[in-house]
Amino acid sequence: MTMTHREDIQRRIIELEVEHRDLDAVIDMLSHETRHEELQLRRLKKRKLQLKDHIVLLKMQLTPDIPA
C-alpha cells in the first residue's frame, strides 16, 4: 500500500468519524424533542450504523495481515 493511499484512507476515516459524531448529536437532539419523527430517527440511526461499518472496513484495510 502506497503512502498516499494510506493517507487517503486515514483522511476518509476522519471524515466519516466526524459525520458519525454529527449524526449522533442530531439523533440525540431529535430524540429529546417532544414531537419527533420516528421515521427520520430510524433513517438517521441506520445511516449512523452504515458509517460505523464503513469506518471499521477502512480501518481493517490499514491493519496489516498477521499470520496466525
C-alpha positions as CSV (number, residue, x, y, z in Angstrom):
1,M,0.0,0.0,0.0
2,T,1.4,3.3,-1.0
3,M,1.7,6.2,1.5
4,T,-0.8,8.4,-0.4
5,H,-3.3,5.5,-0.5
6,R,-2.9,5.0,3.3
7,E,-3.3,8.8,3.8
8,D,-6.4,8.8,1.7
9,I,-7.9,6.0,3.8
10,Q,-7.0,7.8,7.0
11,R,-8.5,11.1,5.7
12,R,-11.7,9.3,4.7
13,I,-11.9,7.6,8.2
14,I,-11.7,11.0,9.8
15,E,-14.4,12.4,7.6
16,L,-16.7,9.5,8.4
17,E,-16.0,9.8,12.1
18,V,-16.9,13.5,12.0
19,E,-20.2,12.7,10.2
20,H,-20.8,9.9,12.7
21,R,-20.4,12.2,15.6
22,D,-22.6,14.8,13.9
23,L,-25.4,12.3,13.3
24,D,-25.1,11.2,17.0
25,A,-25.7,14.8,18.1
26,V,-28.7,15.2,15.7
27,I,-30.2,11.9,16.9
28,D,-29.8,12.9,20.5
29,M,-31.3,16.3,19.9
30,L,-34.3,14.9,17.9
31,S,-34.9,12.2,20.5
32,H,-35.3,14.8,23.2
33,E,-37.9,16.8,21.4
34,T,-41.5,16.2,22.5
35,R,-42.7,15.7,18.9
36,H,-40.2,13.9,16.8
37,E,-40.4,11.9,13.6
38,E,-39.8,8.2,14.2
39,L,-39.1,7.5,10.6
40,Q,-36.5,10.3,10.4
41,L,-34.8,9.0,13.6
42,R,-34.8,5.4,12.2
43,R,-33.2,6.6,9.0
44,L,-30.5,8.6,10.8
45,K,-29.7,5.7,13.1
46,K,-29.4,3.4,10.1
47,R,-27.1,5.9,8.4
48,K,-25.0,6.1,11.6
49,L,-24.7,2.3,11.6
50,Q,-23.6,2.3,7.9
51,L,-21.0,4.8,8.7
52,K,-19.7,2.8,11.6
53,D,-19.4,-0.3,9.4
54,H,-17.6,1.6,6.7
55,I,-15.2,3.0,9.3
56,V,-14.4,-0.5,10.5
57,L,-13.8,-1.7,7.0
58,L,-11.4,1.1,6.2
59,K,-9.5,0.6,9.5
60,M,-9.2,-3.1,8.6
61,Q,-7.5,-2.1,5.3
62,L,-4.9,-0.1,7.3
63,T,-4.1,-3.1,9.6
64,P,-1.5,-5.5,8.0
65,D,-2.4,-9.1,7.9
66,I,-0.5,-11.1,10.6
67,P,-0.3,-14.8,10.1
68,A,-1.8,-16.8,13.0
